[in-house]
Amino acid sequence: YQKLSHSARGVGNNDASSHGYQFNSHIFLGGGVAYLTRLAYDERALDYLLPVYAHFRYNFLSKRVSPFVEVKAGYSLAGVLTDAYSEASLGLRIGVGRKGQAVNVALGGIALGAKGEYTAGNFKVFFEL
């Protein structure tokens, strides 16, 4: 397989879906699947990954606007790297509309490989329904 270089730069896309249970206003636990693609500026670019993962999120406040931390850990089943997958993010949850709906904005990172050999930063906007 092709390796993602630590110095590789490019633009990527992450389409993900997590499903689980919101135990209270603070704790979410679930699982999901993602499809990650990367368009890089060199030939060592990561083409795509298909990880499945466990998903944990903790909202710090029981308010309409709350900072949160989230962690995803799993394994990439297909693509140019089939190995451990992890993601950690810090963000802001903004409740909108009906109870439970929210817009989230987060910054974080993704690590691939059992020892985090390959890393990438990420910015994401996602919705809770």
N, C-alpha and C positions, 0 to 999 in steps of 0.2 A: 504494500500500500504506500501511498505518498504520505510523507510526514509534513505536518504544519510546522513551519519554522517559527521560532520565537520572534524572529524579526519580520515575519510576513505581515504585510498590511493589506487591508482590503475592506470591502463592504460585505456584510452578511445579512441574512434574513433568518428569523426564528419564528416558526409557526408552531404554537404549542396549545395543548388543551389539558387542563387539570380538573379532576372531579374528586370530590371528597365531602367531608362533613365539617361544618363550622360549629364546634363544640360550645362556644360562647362568643362574646364579642371580641375576645382576644385570640383564640386558638383555632387554626384550620389545619386539618390533616387529610391528605388525599394522595392520589397518584395521577400520573399523566404520561403523555407521549409528546414528543416534539419532532419536528423536521427542520434541521438547521442546514442552511446552504451558505456558501462563502464564495464571493467573487474577489479574488486577490490580484495583486499586481505582479506576482512572480509565479513561476511554474510549480512551486511546492505548496500550492494552496489546497485547503481542505475543500473537497467538492460537496459532500453532504454527510450528515449523521442522522440516525434515527434512534434516539435514546428513549427508554422507558424509565420512569423515576418515581420515587416517593417524594411527596411535597409537604413541607411544613412551613407555616407562616404564623408569626406572632404580631398582633396589633398592640402597640403599647398603651393606647388610650381607648376608652369606650365612648368616643365622641365621633361626630360626623367626619372630622379630619383627624387622622392619626398617623404617626410614623409607624413603620413596620420593618421587620427583618424576615427574610424567607430563605429557605435552604431546599434545594432539590438534589437528590442523590440517586444514582441508578447506573444503568449500563447501556451503551450504544449497541444495538443489535445489528445494524447494517450501516453501510457506508465505507468510507476509506479508513475508518478506525473503529474497530469493535473492541471496546475497552471501557473502563470506568468513566462515568460522567458525573460531574457535580457542578452546581451553580449556587452562588450566594448573592443576595441583593439587599440593599437598604432602600426604602422608598417612602412614599406618602400615599395613603389611601384617602380618597375624597368621596364620601357618600353622596349619592345623587338619587333622585326619584324615590321609588319604593324601598322599603326596608330590605337591606342586603345588597342593593345595587351600588356599585362604586366604580370610579375611575382610579387607576393606580399608576404612579410614575415611579420608576426605580432605576438606580445605578448599581452595577455589580460586576461579577466576573464569572467566567466559565472555565473549568479545568477539565482536561481530558487525559486519560491515562491513569494507571494505578497510583502513580507518584506525582500526578499533576504536571506531566512533561509538557503539555501543550495548553496554553492559556489564551484567553481573549477577554477583553472588557465588553460590557454591554450596557446599553440604555434601552429601556423598554417602557411602553405604555400599554396597559392591558385593562380589561373590563371584567367586573364580577356581575353575574346575572342571578 
